[in-house]
Amino acid sequence: MKLVVGLAGASGSIYAARFLRALSEIPGDTYFTVSPASLRIFSEEYETKVSNAEDVLDFIQQRWKPETKHKFHIRDFFDIGSDIASGSNSWDAMVVVPCSMKTVASINAGFTENLIERAADVSLKERRRLIVVPRETPYNRIHLRNMLSLDEAGGIIVPASPGFYQMPKSLDDLGDFIAGRIFNLLGVESELFPKWDPKK
């Protein structure tokens, strides 16, 4: 599995962290890029200090100590000449988690001023799976129209709205629910949350 993963500037760092933790234990390659806003929010929400993508990965490794089988290749958020800015390179899918409404709007409008937006644009034009995880509430009509238009263009919207039938015991359980739903959409089996069983 070869992915592009971007962290855009929205609250919900737990969703990114738990997805990356689980992804670390799956063989494959990921091109990883983070926005400055996402670094600020990650630092605030985890009460730590991360200054770049490497710091985010180091934090995840130190906090949860996953058995790392995955290779992460850091790409500069501002480098719109990066390899993942071109459709001549290939990847299986792209995930933006969490995804700001500004990023949703930019992708929807085809306005690509940074690497996350450009790689997302490439994913759509090359008919590759694009999964975005918006974390905003409430939605206004602009948000809803942008998400609907992005869905019509081939994107998949995964609202950061975890289910509670799993009887979560911690915030990490809520993060794992969304991470598990992302893996489902990537066609990857995971045990991040118990499947719904109506017989229980």
Disulfide bonds with the S-S distance in Angstrom:
none
